Amino acid sequence: MTAKVTTTIDVRNIIPRERHPLIFSTFDNLAPGDAFLLVNDHDPKPLHYQFEAEYKGHYEWQYEQQGPKDWTVKLKRSAAYDSYYIALAQGPRQGRVLIISALLYGAGFALFGLSPTFLLSLALLAFVGATDTVWSAARGTILQIITPERFRGRVMGVFQLSNRGLHPLGQTETGLVVPLIGAREATFFGGLLVTVVTLVTAWQVPGIAKFRWNETGTPNADGKKSEPQRVAG
């Protein structure tokens, strides 16, 4: 089924610092299955890295035109995209959301390893998936907020590469531990490890939990709104 294109964003005529907020806001407001067109004068690969880091599995990226002068991308919101969980991670108190979602993810994963019934396991899988979505979106949102615009694409690219690299490491660890202590025990201790590391991190770096985003920017000297302010506490 062809996606309904609701609008076209030509970022060539938009101030650089206003481009990404507009693009992500437009995407978040799409109905499931709808899309918009993005026009740029270069290949927007850094933006693609950001979408992979924050919306992986919830969007479709399709090139309509690839140079040599202009690039046009169709960005579609997948029908399975759940804006509620992403919205939780993009609220003003991302630090608190980050810590709480990580703790709930670890606890849910540990309980999954102890689950005695199929139905409970199914419910815990859904819970772990939801908390993982919030956790991932919170990490991506915080990185975008604290990273200067000129470095944002590169930072998000490294972030995405690190995410991809950690999965094989986790699979290797599981393959080594399961024969020694069993699948259920390995799952339980994996979730417990996430919970403990999160608690220790929150204790040692209290600024993470206090991190919040003040979305009410103040006017600059030129009368334009400043970028959202970062507030600790």
N, C-alpha and C positions, 0 to 999 in steps of 0.2 A: 504494500500500500504506500502511495506517494505521500510524503510528509507535507503538511500545509505550511507554507512559508508566510510568516506573519509580518516580517519587517526586514529591512536591509540596513545594516550599520556600515557606513563608509568611514573608517577610522582615519583616512587620509586627511580629513578636514576637522579632526578632533584633537584637542590638546593631549599630548601623550599621557599625562598623569590622570586624565579622565577616561581613558579608553577602557582599561580593564574593569573598573567598577561598573561602567555602562554595559559592557559585554556580559559580565556575570549577573548583573541585575536583570538584563533582558532574558538570559537563559533561565534564571530562577522563576521568572514570571510566565514561562512557556507552559502551555497545557501539554500533558503527555501525548507524544506523537507529533507535536508541532515543531517547527524549525525556524531559524532565521538565517539570513545571508550576511557574511562578514567580508568586506572588501578592504584590501590593504595593498600597499605598494611593495611589499616583500613577503616572503613565506613566513606566516605566523607560527613557526615551530615552538618558540618559548611559550606561547599561549596554549599550544597543544599539550606541552609538558604539564602546565598548570591544571588543565582539565583532567589529564591522566592521574595527577596526584590527588585531586579533590573530588572528581566525579566519575572515576573509573567504573565502567559497567552501566552507567546511567546516561550516557550521551553517545551520539554518533557523529563522527567527523568525516566529511566528504568534500574533497576538492572539486569545485566546479570549473575553476580556471587556475592554471599554475604557470604564471608568468607569460612572457618575459617582463612585461611592464606591471601588470596587476595580478593579484591573487584573490580568488573568491572561494570561500569555504561555506558549506552548508552545515550548520550546527543544529542537530536534532536532539530533543529531549526524549529519551527512551520511555516507553510506556511503563516500564517497571520502576522508573525513578520515583523515589519517595521524598518529596520536598520537606516533609515534617522533620525527618531526622537531620537533613542537611541544615534546615533552619535552626535547629537546636544548637548546632555547632557554630553558626554564624551570628548568634546573638552577641550582645555587648560584653558578656563575661566568659570569653573563650577559655581563659586559664582554669577557672573552676570547672567548666564543662569538660576540658581536657582531662583533668585529674579524675573526676567522678566517672567519666565514661571508661577510662582505662581501668579503674578499680572494678567497675561492674563487669567489664569484659573479662578480666582475670577471674573474678568470682564465678561468673557464669560458665567459663571454660572449665574451671576446677569442679564445679558441681556436675557438669556434663560427664566428667570422668567417673563420678560416683553414682550417676543416675541408674536406678534399678529397673525402670520401665521404658518402653519405646516411646510412649506418648510424652513422658516427661523429658526424654532426650530430645524429641522433636521440638518441644516448647523451648528448651534451653538453647537449641541451635538457632531458633528464630531470635531469641534474646541476645545471643552472642553476635549474630549478624547485625542486629540493630545497633548495639553498643559499638561494634567495630566501625560501622558507618559514621556514627557521631564522632568517634575518636579520630578517625582518619580525616574527616572534614575539619575538625577543630585544629589538628596539626597543620593542615594546609592553609587554613584561614589565618592562623597566627603567623606563619612564615610569610605570607603575603603582606600582612600588616606591618611587620617589623623590617621587611627587606626594602631598601630603596628601589624605586622604579627601574633604574638603569641596570640593577643586578637581579631583578626579580625572576626573569626568565631562566637565567643560569642557575640561580639557587633552587628554583622549583624543578629544574632538570636534574640536578644532583639529588634532590629529595626523591624524585621518582626512581632514579637509578638505585638509590639505597633501598627503597622499598622492594624493588624487584630482586635485589641481591640478597635481602634477608630471608625471603621465602625458601630458596634452596638451602640456606644454612639451617633453617628450622626443620626442613625435611631431613637433612643429614643428621641433626641432633635426635630427631624422633627415631630414625632408623637405627641409631646406635643404642638408644636408651630402652626402646620397647623390648628387645630380646632379653635385656637384663632384669627389668622390673615388671614388664607387662604393659599392655596398651592402656588399660584403665588408669593404672598408677602413673604412667607417663603423662597422660592427659591431665590428671589431677595436679601433679607437681608442676606441669607447664603453666597452668592457670595460676597456681599458688605463687610461682616465681614472678609472673607479671604483676600480681597484686603487691607482693613484697617490694619489688623494685620500684613500683609506683609510689608506695608509701615512703620509702627511703628517699626517693627523689623529691617528693613534696616536702619532706622534713628538712632536707639539706638545702633545697632551693625554694624557699617559701614564696619568692616572687612569681613563680609560675602560676600558682593557684590564685594569686592576687591580680594577675594580669587581666585587664579589661580594656575595652575599646569604647572611647567616647565618640559617638557618631556625629555629634553636633560640632562641626568644624567652625572656626572663627574666621571672619573676613580678613583677607590680606589687605595690604596697602592698596592693591589695584582693584579692590572691591570684590574679588572672587573668593569663593569658599576655599579654605585650606583643606588639606587632606585630613581624614579622621585622626584624632589625637589618641596617642597611646597613654594609658593611665595605669599606674601601679597603685593598688590599694582600693 
